[in-house]
Amino acid sequence: MDDCLFCKILNGEIPSTKVFENENVYAFKDINPMASEHYLFIHREHTKNVNDMSSHPEQLAQIFQAISLFTQESSLEENGFRVVTNVNRNGGQTVFHTHFHVLGGEPLKGFGS
């Protein structure tokens, strides 16, 4: 997608601070962090949101495998983390390329059990 912010990051047109990369998934630090550790995981193939991506279940699996690898190799798994995705404007989505927020590094509030 020519006007997609995250596609531009993948193409190297916009800089990012990479934290994980493989042949299918790219992850980088969020520029407006909501926790002391806040990363965005995106698939290299463009989809609009998780509902759009759900018709490509292999992409969902690849994203969550990447999150698992990353959190196991960092202190996030041991200390706890949260994975969040937003769908459409009323759900808080501002970039329409499916992405998953991984937040941790501190006690997180809300959402209970």
HELIX and SHEET records of a PDB file:
HELIX    1   1 LEU A    5  LEU A   10  1                                   6    
HELIX    2   2 VAL A   50  MET A   53  1                                   4    
HELIX    3   3 PRO A   57  GLU A   73  1                                  17    
HELIX    4   4 LEU A   76  ASN A   79  1                                   4    
HELIX    5   5 ARG A   89  GLY A   91  5                                   3    
SHEET    1   A 5 LYS A  18  GLU A  21  0                                        
SHEET    2   A 5 VAL A  25  LYS A  29 -1                                        
SHEET    3   A 5 GLU A  37  HIS A  43 -1                                        
SHEET    4   A 5 HIS A  99  GLY A 104 -1                                        
SHEET    5   A 5 PHE A  81  VAL A  84 -1                                        
END                                                                             
